[in-house]
Amino acid sequence: MNEIPDSALPPKTAKRVWGRRLALTSAWLAAVLLVPLPFKITTEDETRAVVHAWQTLVQDRRVLTDKGYTRLKERDFIEDWSRVYFHNETGLPDEVFLNLGLKPIAPGQKPNVDQGDVVVEFHRRGMMREPVANIQFTYVFGSLGAQCYELRILKCLLMRHFLYVHKWMA
């Protein structure tokens, strides 16, 4: 099929052709760079997810959840941020959590969640203690108060997205 050179087209038609090409190229480039792809999740990705989860909780930021952009549930029940302890069952080094200002639970110590202590847990087990692929982010702020989110890491060529899937509450 013979293609007509752009110089032979009327000026408005040539602009439309280039505009369409530019729009299609931009859309393709944006899709390649920003759409999540099945990349391998690394320890660095998991560390960033943990840091993001903690900063989101402390700063009361909106995050991408399975229900759209929203704030984490029942964060307002945490009254004293200096009494937050961590429990790590992810395989990540404890230094990640210590650098965030979280306190480790000392051996033999049990935080009193009914008196204001909060326990933030990062683990890889479901409700029935079965192993799961993604990190579970749980914060317990009372004997009857807790929230659990699954942290899904979505990687694209330019960035990481963290999706918080609400799993359960108590």
HELIX and SHEET records of a PDB file:
HELIX    1   1 ASP A    6  ALA A    8  5                                   3    
HELIX    2   2 PRO A   11  LEU A   34  1                                  24    
HELIX    3   3 THR A   43  GLN A   59  1                                  17    
HELIX    4   4 ARG A   75  PHE A   77  5                                   3    
HELIX    5   5 TRP A   81  ARG A   83  5                                   3    
HELIX    6   6 GLU A   95  ASN A   99  1                                   5    
HELIX    7   7 VAL A  113  GLN A  115  5                                   3    
SHEET    1   A 8 GLY A  68  ARG A  71  0                                        
SHEET    2   A 8 ARG A  62  THR A  65 -1                                        
SHEET    3   A 8 ARG A 160  MET A 169  1                                        
SHEET    4   A 8 GLY A 145  LYS A 155 -1                                        
SHEET    5   A 8 PRO A 131  GLY A 142 -1                                        
SHEET    6   A 8 VAL A 118  ARG A 125 -1                                        
SHEET    7   A 8 VAL A  84  ASN A  88  1                                        
SHEET    8   A 8 LYS A 103  PRO A 104  1                                        
END                                                                             
